[in-house]
């Protein structure tokens, strides 16, 4: 059986602004540029693809993909993200089955979460 590859793609209207947010705010590293409109980023072992698409728009209440990132100190993440002036959906660490989470949007309206797992 061939190895299965899972790729998370996020469509954005401005690739440079997206790279700046995902690297400087969320700690991803730019892995590779695949031409002027597609970039591969990594965060630990989590790869994502950012693809510039002129039709990439968002609706305030709808998100097709939620990118969840783990953290050891969710309260420090809240403080850091507030300093970066991100658009929070939930800015107070909130209980969920695996631990606590916060929720926010990237500059294009995509929903992201930080999760602090209690039993890891």
N, C-alpha and C positions, 0 to 999 in steps of 0.2 A: 504494500500500500504506500502510495506517495505521501510525503509530508504535507499536511494541510497548513496553509498560510492564512492568517487572519489579518486584515488591514482595516483600520478605521480611517475613513476619509471624511474630511470636513471641508465643505465648499464655502468659500469666502469671496467677498467682492474686491478685496485688496490684499494681495499676498504679502507684500512687505509689512503692512500694518499687522497682519496675522502673525507673521514670523516674529515680529517685535514683541507682541503680547505673549505668545506661547513660550518664547525663550526668556525674555526679561521678567515676566510676571510669574509664569508657571514653572520655570526651570527646565523646559525642554532644551535639547541641543539640536542644532541644525545638522542633519546627517548628510543629505544630498539634495542638490537641485536637479530636477529633471526638466530642464528648460525654464523659460521665464515665468511659467504659470503653475508649476507643481514643485512642492518641496516635501522631503521626508524629514520628520523630526523624531527624536527618541527621548524617552523619560524612563531611565532604568531599562527595563526590558519591554516597555510599552512603545511601539512605533505608531505614528499617525502620519497621514498624508494630508497636507493642506493644498487645496486646488483652487486657484482663482477662477471664478466663473461669473461672468457678467450678469447672469440671472440669479445669483445667490442673494436671496433676501430672507427675511425672517418675519414671522408674525409674533407679536408679543406673547401670546399664550400657547404657542405650539413649538415643539422641538422634536425632531425625529431621532436624534442621537443625544444621549447624555454621557459625557466623558467623566468618569469617576476616577479621582486620583487619591491614593492613600497618603496619610500623614501621621506622624507620631504625636504631634501637638497641634490640635485643631485651633486652639486659642491663639497660638502664635501665627497660624495661617490667616486667621481673621484679621489680626492686627496688621500683618504684612499687606494683605489685599486691600484693606482700608487705606493704607498709605499709598497704594497704587491706584486708588479711587475706582475700583471695579464696580460694576453694576450688580449689587447683591439682590438675590431673590430671598434668601434666608441668611441673615448675617449673624445670628446667634446659634452656636452649636446646638443642634436639635437631636434628641434621641431617636434612634432607628434600630431595627432588630440587631444589626451587627455592632452598633456603637453609637457614634455621633456623626452628624454631617452638617455642612453648609452648602449653599447653592448660589451660583452667580452666573453672569453672562459674559462671554467674550465681547469684543467690540462690535461683533456682527449679530449678536443675539443668540448665539449657540449656548446652550445650558451646560455648565460644568459643575462638578461637586468635588469637595474634599471630604474624605471619610476617615475617621479615626476608629479603627477596629479595637474593641475592648479585649478580645481574647487572643491577640497575636503577640 
